[in-house]
Amino acid sequence: MNVRQIAGPDAAFLYGERPEWPFHVSALMLIDPTGTDRFSFDAVVDLLERRLHKVPQFRWKLVEGPLHMRLDRPIWVDDPEFDVHHHITKIAVPGPGDDRALGELVGRLVSIKLDRTRPLWEMWFIEGLADGRCGLLAKIHHSIIDGQSGMELATLLYDSEADPEPDPEPPPYEPEPQPAMAERLVVGAANATLWPLRASRLTRQIVRQGATMGRHLLGSSVAAQPFQAPRTPLNGRLTSERSFADAEVSLAEVKRVKDAFGVKVNDGVLALSASALRSYLLEHDALPSTPLVAQVPVSLRNNGGDARAVGTQVAAMFCSLATNVGRADNRLKVIHRSTDSGKEMRRQLTDAHEESLTDALPPALLAIAARAWSLAGLDDRSPPVFNLIISNVAGPPFDLYMAGARIDAMYPMGPLLAGSGLNITVVSTADSLDFGLQACPALVPDVWDIADRIGPALDELSEAADAVESA
C-alpha cells in the first residue's frame, strides 16, 4: 500500500499552526448570476460532487505520526466518511451587504482554523450582497496547496464558458484503507535513522548558503535580506483575529506601465503595494527611514514539475520595497533592481540546497520550537524577518464560470506569518489584477485604509508612464 507521507515543507505548516497562526490559504470569488437560472447553492454542491474525483487530495484527511507522538511526519489517508456537505455552508452577509460588510464577514471566517478531523478545506456560499452578486469563499490548508497549484485546480472546478458540456457521472468513491500501524512504524523508524545524516547535510548547507548570501550582499546595493527589515506598526505579536479588504486595477494599464519602464508585472505589483504602504505609513507618521522588506514567494513548479502536485512548492525571495524613495517611477526602478538581485541570490541558494529544515529535524522538535516562539512573545522582541508577504499568482487569461454564472473577481488571501500583520496576495485574471489583503487588526486597525490606496498608486505610475512615452 502506498503511504502518502506529507513532505517536510508542507508539514511545517502543520507543526507551526497555532490559533494566532492559521496556515490556510483562501480566495473570495464574486459571482454574477445575471442571465442564468442554473446558478444556486445546490448547483455548486452538485458541481463539486461531480468533479472532486479530479482533485483527490480534497478527500484526504490528516493522520498524525505513529502513536500520536510525532515520531514521524503525518500521512494523508482517504476519508472513509467523506461528505461534501460537511465542507460547504450557506451564509448571508450582514446588512447593508456592501464591500465592508462582506470584508468583515470574510475576516471572521478566515480567522478560524480548519477542522483536522476532516479533509482540510471548506467553502462558504455567501448571499445577501447589495449588488445582487454572490460570494464564494474557499479555504484550503497550505499543506495541500500553494498559489500556482491552486490556480491549476481552479481550472478543474470551474468552466471557461457559461454552458459547457454536461459532466459525466463521477466514478464511485472507493476510499483506500488506512495503512496498518506496523507499516507506519516501519516507515517512521526508517526515516528516524536518516535524521543524523540529514542534520549533518543541513549543517553543511547552512554554512555554504551563508557564505553565498554574504558574497551576494557585498556585491549588491539593493539586495534585501531577512532580519534587516525596519520595525513598523505592521509588525508585532499576532492575535487570532483577521480582517480582509480588496482592490482591483486594470491589468492592461499595469502592462503598459511595465512596458514603459522595462520591468515585470510582478515589479508593478510590488510597486503598487509599496506606494500604498508608503502613503499609509506617512499619514500615520510611521514611515521608517530605511525601506520596507517584502518576502516574495517564488514558485518552483516551473522547472518541469507537476503544476497540480499536492503541497507547497515555493521558495522565499526578499525584496526592498524602496519606501524611502519619494517618486513612484524611481521607486519602481529600485524595486526592479532589487527583485533581479533577489532572483539571482535565490538561484545561488537553490544551487547549494541539499536538505530542508523540516526534513532534517524530528517533527516534535519543530512543534516545540513553534510553541516556544509564540509563548516567548518573540514577535515583539526580535527584529522582523520581513515586514510583510506580497505574492503574485498568474491566473487564467480567460473568463471563468461556475454553474453557468461568471466569476467577476477572485481575491486571494495568504496566511500571516509570525511577526507580520499584513499579507497582500494578487491574482491576474482576464482583464484585471485582483488584490486580496489579509491583516491582523491588532496591528492594522483598518486594512481598507491600505487597500483604497492601491488604485491611486497606479494613477501615479500611469502619469509617469505617460511622460516616458511622450518623451
VMD Tcl script that draws the C-alpha trace (Angstrom):
set ca {
  {0.00 0.00 0.00}
  {1.23 3.49 -0.85}
  {1.83 5.62 2.27}
  {1.14 9.27 1.39}
  {3.54 10.92 3.80}
  {3.47 14.70 3.99}
  {6.62 16.38 2.68}
  {8.76 18.24 5.19}
  {8.00 21.80 3.97}
  {4.26 21.04 3.92}
  {4.43 19.50 7.38}
  {5.95 22.76 8.65}
  {2.60 24.45 8.05}
  {1.01 21.84 10.31}
  {3.64 21.83 13.06}
  {3.72 25.61 13.30}
  {-0.02 26.20 13.26}
  {-1.49 27.86 16.33}
  {-4.74 29.79 16.94}
  {-2.93 33.03 16.08}
  {-1.14 31.42 13.10}
  {-3.72 29.54 10.98}
  {-1.94 28.29 7.87}
  {-4.66 28.04 5.28}
  {-4.86 29.95 2.00}
  {-8.17 31.44 0.95}
  {-9.87 33.04 -2.01}
  {-13.05 35.09 -2.24}
  {-14.84 34.82 -5.57}
  {-17.59 37.26 -6.52}
  {-20.05 35.59 -8.86}
  {-22.65 37.31 -11.03}
  {-25.72 35.08 -11.56}
  {-27.32 37.55 -14.01}
  {-28.52 35.85 -17.17}
  {-28.65 32.28 -15.85}
  {-31.17 30.37 -13.80}
  {-28.78 27.47 -13.21}
  {-26.66 29.07 -10.50}
  {-27.59 28.26 -6.91}
  {-26.15 26.79 -3.74}
  {-27.41 23.34 -4.72}
  {-25.88 23.70 -8.20}
  {-22.48 24.48 -6.67}
  {-22.74 21.45 -4.38}
  {-23.67 19.25 -7.34}
  {-20.73 20.59 -9.36}
  {-18.33 19.79 -6.52}
  {-19.73 16.27 -6.17}
  {-19.23 15.64 -9.90}
  {-15.67 16.99 -10.10}
  {-13.96 16.29 -6.79}
  {-12.64 12.97 -8.10}
  {-10.30 15.10 -10.26}
  {-8.80 16.57 -7.08}
  {-8.22 13.51 -4.86}
  {-6.48 15.46 -2.08}
  {-9.81 17.14 -1.31}
  {-10.91 13.76 0.07}
  {-7.78 13.14 2.13}
  {-7.66 13.69 5.84}
  {-4.70 14.00 8.15}
  {-3.44 11.18 10.36}
  {-0.76 12.03 12.90}
  {2.51 10.16 13.25}
  {2.71 6.76 14.97}
  {1.14 6.69 18.43}
  {0.34 10.43 18.03}
  {3.82 11.11 19.43}
  {5.04 12.85 16.27}
  {7.73 10.23 15.80}
  {7.43 10.91 12.08}
  {5.60 13.23 9.73}
  {1.82 12.78 9.35}
  {0.26 11.00 6.40}
  {-2.75 11.61 4.18}
  {-5.44 8.93 4.04}
  {-8.75 8.70 2.22}
  {-11.57 9.85 4.48}
  {-13.97 6.89 4.64}
  {-16.78 9.21 5.83}
  {-16.21 11.97 3.28}
  {-19.32 14.03 2.55}
  {-19.10 17.23 0.52}
  {-21.96 18.70 2.59}
  {-19.57 18.83 5.56}
  {-17.37 21.23 3.61}
  {-19.70 23.83 2.09}
  {-22.04 26.07 4.06}
  {-24.55 28.76 3.09}
  {-24.33 32.06 4.96}
  {-25.65 35.62 4.49}
  {-23.60 38.79 4.76}
  {-25.00 41.22 7.36}
  {-26.64 44.42 6.16}
  {-26.07 46.63 4.31}
  {-24.27 43.96 2.26}
  {-21.62 46.34 0.94}
  {-17.89 45.72 0.46}
  {-17.01 46.48 4.07}
  {-19.74 44.25 5.49}
  {-18.53 41.44 3.23}
  {-14.93 42.11 4.26}
  {-15.85 41.91 7.94}
  {-17.59 38.56 7.41}
  {-14.68 37.16 5.39}
  {-12.23 38.30 8.07}
  {-14.16 36.37 10.72}
  {-14.37 33.23 8.58}
  {-10.69 33.12 7.60}
  {-9.63 33.57 11.24}
  {-10.96 30.09 12.12}
  {-8.62 27.10 11.84}
  {-9.72 24.21 9.68}
  {-11.07 21.06 11.35}
  {-8.25 18.49 11.30}
  {-10.62 15.56 11.73}
  {-11.81 16.12 8.14}
  {-10.15 16.95 4.81}
  {-8.53 20.34 5.22}
  {-10.75 22.58 3.12}
  {-14.09 24.31 3.29}
  {-16.26 26.69 1.26}
  {-18.78 29.33 2.26}
  {-21.58 30.31 -0.14}
  {-22.32 33.94 0.71}
  {-25.68 35.54 -0.08}
  {-27.10 38.98 0.65}
  {-24.65 41.18 -1.25}
  {-26.16 44.57 -2.07}
  {-25.25 44.40 -5.77}
  {-27.01 41.07 -6.31}
  {-23.86 39.02 -6.72}
  {-22.93 36.00 -4.60}
  {-19.67 35.31 -2.86}
  {-17.87 32.00 -2.60}
  {-15.10 31.83 -0.02}
  {-12.72 28.86 -0.28}
  {-10.27 27.93 2.49}
  {-7.62 25.26 1.85}
  {-4.73 24.31 4.10}
  {-1.31 25.38 2.85}
  {0.00 21.82 3.36}
  {-2.18 20.77 0.41}
  {-1.83 23.67 -1.96}
  {0.13 26.77 -2.93}
  {-0.81 29.69 -5.15}
  {0.08 28.25 -8.55}
  {-1.34 24.79 -7.88}
  {-4.47 26.49 -6.54}
  {-4.98 28.23 -9.86}
  {-4.45 24.95 -11.71}
  {-7.08 23.28 -9.53}
  {-9.44 26.19 -10.15}
  {-9.46 25.33 -13.84}
  {-10.69 21.84 -12.91}
  {-13.53 23.02 -10.68}
  {-14.64 25.97 -12.83}
  {-15.51 26.37 -16.52}
  {-14.14 28.53 -19.32}
  {-17.61 29.00 -20.81}
  {-21.08 29.60 -19.44}
  {-22.65 26.48 -20.99}
  {-20.10 23.66 -21.10}
  {-20.83 20.06 -21.93}
  {-22.58 18.33 -19.00}
  {-20.30 16.47 -16.64}
  {-20.48 12.69 -16.86}
  {-21.44 10.74 -13.79}
  {-18.41 10.63 -11.48}
  {-16.84 7.28 -10.65}
  {-17.90 5.81 -7.31}
  {-15.79 6.89 -4.36}
  {-13.90 3.87 -3.03}
  {-11.59 5.01 -0.23}
  {-8.46 3.01 0.34}
  {-8.00 1.56 3.83}
  {-5.52 3.24 6.13}
  {-2.00 1.78 6.26}
  {-1.54 -0.62 9.16}
  {0.20 0.72 12.25}
  {3.01 -1.81 11.80}
  {3.70 -0.49 8.30}
  {3.71 3.10 9.53}
  {6.07 2.25 12.38}
  {8.48 0.65 9.92}
  {8.39 3.76 7.71}
  {8.79 6.01 10.76}
  {11.74 4.03 12.07}
  {13.43 4.09 8.66}
  {13.00 7.86 8.47}
  {14.32 8.29 12.02}
  {17.58 6.55 11.11}
  {18.15 9.23 8.46}
  {17.80 12.22 10.82}
  {21.51 12.33 11.82}
  {22.58 12.23 8.16}
  {20.04 14.88 7.22}
  {21.08 17.09 10.13}
  {24.71 16.81 9.03}
  {23.81 17.75 5.46}
  {21.71 20.65 6.73}
  {24.64 21.97 8.77}
  {26.94 21.91 5.73}
  {24.26 23.54 3.64}
  {23.74 26.38 6.14}
  {27.46 27.16 6.06}
  {27.57 27.15 2.24}
  {24.41 29.18 1.85}
  {25.56 31.68 4.48}
  {28.78 32.25 2.55}
  {26.84 32.54 -0.71}
  {24.45 35.09 0.79}
  {27.33 37.11 2.23}
  {29.12 37.32 -1.13}
  {25.92 38.32 -2.89}
  {25.02 41.03 -0.38}
  {28.51 42.53 -0.57}
  {28.17 42.84 -4.33}
  {24.69 44.41 -4.42}
  {23.48 47.81 -3.21}
  {19.78 46.92 -3.48}
  {19.72 43.37 -2.13}
  {17.32 42.70 0.75}
  {17.88 40.11 3.42}
  {15.97 38.62 6.35}
  {16.08 40.22 9.82}
  {17.03 43.63 8.42}
  {13.50 44.94 7.93}
  {12.65 48.07 9.93}
  {10.11 47.75 12.72}
  {6.79 49.30 11.71}
  {3.21 49.25 13.03}
  {2.66 46.31 10.66}
  {4.95 44.15 12.78}
  {4.38 42.65 16.21}
  {2.56 39.91 18.04}
  {-0.36 38.43 16.13}
  {-3.76 37.64 17.60}
  {-6.25 35.11 16.24}
  {-8.38 37.85 14.63}
  {-8.20 38.61 10.91}
  {-9.54 41.33 8.64}
  {-9.90 41.46 4.86}
  {-10.05 44.10 2.15}
  {-9.74 44.02 -1.62}
  {-8.71 46.19 -4.53}
  {-8.76 45.82 -8.29}
  {-6.75 47.53 -11.03}
  {-6.54 47.21 -14.80}
  {-4.11 44.53 -15.95}
  {-3.73 46.27 -19.31}
  {-2.68 49.50 -17.58}
  {-0.15 47.71 -15.37}
  {1.29 46.08 -18.51}
  {1.54 49.50 -20.17}
  {3.47 50.80 -17.16}
  {5.81 47.81 -17.11}
  {6.50 48.15 -20.84}
  {7.24 51.86 -20.43}
  {9.85 51.18 -17.76}
  {11.15 47.81 -18.98}
  {10.17 45.89 -15.85}
  {7.96 42.89 -15.00}
  {4.30 42.74 -13.97}
  {5.46 41.44 -10.60}
  {7.59 44.57 -10.18}
  {4.45 46.59 -10.85}
  {2.52 44.66 -8.20}
  {5.29 45.29 -5.67}
  {5.46 48.98 -6.61}
  {1.71 49.46 -6.21}
  {1.85 47.78 -2.81}
  {4.90 49.84 -1.83}
  {3.26 53.13 -2.80}
  {0.10 52.26 -0.86}
  {2.17 51.33 2.20}
  {4.36 54.44 1.96}
  {1.27 56.67 1.80}
  {-0.37 54.81 4.71}
  {2.71 54.98 6.94}
  {3.35 58.64 6.10}
  {-0.19 59.54 7.08}
  {0.26 57.70 10.39}
  {3.66 59.33 10.99}
  {5.28 55.88 10.97}
  {7.35 55.71 7.77}
  {10.83 54.37 8.63}
  {13.94 55.90 7.09}
  {15.00 52.52 5.69}
  {12.90 50.65 3.10}
  {10.33 48.04 3.99}
  {11.30 44.47 3.08}
  {8.82 42.07 1.48}
  {9.05 38.32 1.41}
  {8.04 37.30 -2.11}
  {7.16 33.62 -2.64}
  {8.69 32.19 -5.82}
  {7.10 29.13 -7.40}
  {9.32 26.11 -8.04}
  {6.70 24.46 -10.26}
  {8.05 25.95 -13.49}
  {11.02 23.60 -13.61}
  {9.29 20.59 -15.11}
  {7.22 19.69 -12.04}
  {3.53 18.85 -11.95}
  {1.63 22.12 -11.52}
  {-1.18 20.19 -9.80}
  {1.05 18.22 -7.43}
  {-0.01 18.13 -3.80}
  {1.64 20.52 -1.40}
  {3.70 23.66 -1.39}
  {6.50 24.12 -3.91}
  {7.71 27.65 -3.26}
  {10.90 29.36 -2.15}
  {11.25 32.70 -0.41}
  {12.81 35.77 -2.02}
  {13.39 39.03 -0.17}
  {12.85 42.37 -1.89}
  {13.29 46.02 -0.98}
  {10.06 47.98 -1.43}
  {12.01 51.25 -1.73}
  {9.52 53.04 0.54}
  {12.27 55.56 1.31}
  {12.16 56.74 -2.33}
  {9.80 59.65 -2.94}
  {8.96 59.38 -6.66}
  {6.84 56.45 -7.78}
  {8.79 55.86 -11.01}
  {12.13 55.85 -9.20}
  {10.65 53.52 -6.59}
  {9.61 51.10 -9.36}
  {13.13 51.13 -10.80}
  {14.73 50.35 -7.42}
  {12.23 47.54 -6.84}
  {13.06 46.08 -10.26}
  {16.78 46.05 -9.44}
  {16.05 44.51 -6.04}
  {13.92 41.71 -7.49}
  {16.60 40.95 -10.07}
  {19.13 40.75 -7.24}
  {16.79 38.59 -5.17}
  {16.21 36.17 -8.05}
  {19.94 35.76 -8.55}
  {20.53 35.14 -4.85}
  {17.63 32.68 -4.81}
  {19.21 30.82 -7.73}
  {22.57 30.61 -5.98}
  {20.97 29.42 -2.73}
  {18.96 26.80 -4.62}
  {22.14 25.50 -6.25}
  {23.57 24.97 -2.75}
  {20.42 23.29 -1.43}
  {20.64 19.74 -0.09}
  {18.22 19.42 2.80}
  {15.24 21.27 4.23}
  {14.98 22.05 7.93}
  {11.64 20.28 8.17}
  {13.08 17.07 6.71}
  {16.21 17.15 8.88}
  {14.60 17.51 12.31}
  {12.05 15.33 14.12}
  {8.50 16.72 13.99}
  {8.28 17.05 17.78}
  {11.21 19.48 17.83}
  {9.61 21.71 15.21}
  {6.30 21.75 17.08}
  {8.09 22.65 20.33}
  {10.03 25.43 18.59}
  {6.86 26.99 17.16}
  {5.14 26.87 20.55}
  {8.18 28.33 22.31}
  {8.39 31.21 19.82}
  {4.74 32.06 20.44}
  {4.86 31.75 24.24}
  {8.04 33.82 24.49}
  {6.46 36.67 22.53}
  {9.39 36.84 20.12}
  {7.23 38.60 17.52}
  {7.51 41.71 19.69}
  {11.11 41.21 20.81}
  {13.04 40.04 17.77}
  {13.81 42.12 14.67}
  {11.23 41.49 11.93}
  {12.29 38.79 9.49}
  {10.41 40.87 6.90}
  {7.64 43.44 7.04}
  {5.01 41.62 5.01}
  {4.44 38.96 2.36}
  {3.49 40.05 -1.16}
  {2.59 37.24 -3.56}
  {1.56 37.47 -7.20}
  {-0.04 34.47 -8.92}
  {-0.81 34.24 -12.62}
  {-4.42 33.27 -13.17}
  {-6.07 32.01 -16.36}
  {-6.15 34.66 -19.12}
  {-9.83 34.00 -19.81}
  {-13.16 34.36 -18.02}
  {-14.19 31.68 -15.53}
  {-17.71 30.46 -14.84}
  {-19.28 28.38 -12.12}
  {-22.60 26.61 -12.66}
  {-23.34 28.99 -15.54}
  {-22.51 32.22 -13.69}
  {-19.50 34.42 -14.43}
  {-16.83 34.85 -11.77}
  {-16.37 38.63 -11.74}
  {-13.46 38.77 -9.31}
  {-11.14 36.47 -7.40}
  {-9.40 37.89 -4.34}
  {-6.73 35.55 -2.92}
  {-5.51 35.59 0.67}
  {-2.28 34.17 2.04}
  {-1.58 33.44 5.71}
  {0.12 35.79 8.15}
  {3.47 34.59 9.44}
  {4.96 35.29 12.85}
  {5.55 38.99 13.40}
  {3.96 40.19 10.15}
  {0.45 41.62 10.37}
  {-0.26 42.04 6.65}
  {-0.32 39.78 3.61}
  {-1.01 41.10 0.10}
  {-1.78 38.40 -2.45}
  {-2.62 39.20 -6.06}
  {-4.00 37.16 -8.93}
  {-4.23 38.19 -12.57}
  {-7.49 37.48 -14.36}
  {-8.53 38.07 -17.95}
  {-8.51 41.86 -17.57}
  {-7.59 42.82 -14.01}
  {-5.23 42.37 -11.12}
  {-7.25 41.39 -8.04}
  {-5.62 42.27 -4.71}
  {-6.60 40.42 -1.54}
  {-5.32 41.94 1.71}
  {-5.45 39.91 4.91}
  {-4.39 41.60 8.14}
  {-4.32 41.26 11.89}
  {-6.49 44.13 13.19}
  {-4.35 44.44 16.32}
  {-1.54 45.67 14.04}
  {-3.52 47.08 11.08}
  {-6.72 48.56 12.54}
  {-8.30 49.38 9.15}
  {-6.92 47.30 6.28}
  {-9.22 49.14 3.85}
  {-7.08 52.22 4.53}
  {-4.26 50.42 2.70}
  {-6.38 48.72 0.02}
  {-8.00 52.00 -1.03}
  {-4.57 53.48 -1.82}
  {-3.69 50.86 -4.47}
  {-5.81 52.42 -7.24}
  {-4.31 55.91 -6.74}
  {-0.85 54.30 -6.72}
  {-1.49 53.05 -10.26}
  {-2.67 56.52 -11.30}
  {0.68 57.86 -10.11}
  {2.64 55.31 -12.14}
  {0.41 55.86 -15.17}
  {1.30 59.56 -15.18}
  {4.98 58.65 -15.06}
  {4.49 56.19 -17.95}
  {2.76 58.93 -19.96}
  {5.83 61.11 -19.55}
  {8.14 58.31 -20.71}
  {6.00 57.51 -23.76}
  {5.75 61.16 -24.81}
  {9.46 61.87 -24.38}
}
mol new
graphics top color blue
foreach p $ca { graphics top sphere $p radius 0.5 }
foreach p [lrange $ca 0 end-1] q [lrange $ca 1 end] { graphics top cylinder $p $q radius 0.2 }
display resetview
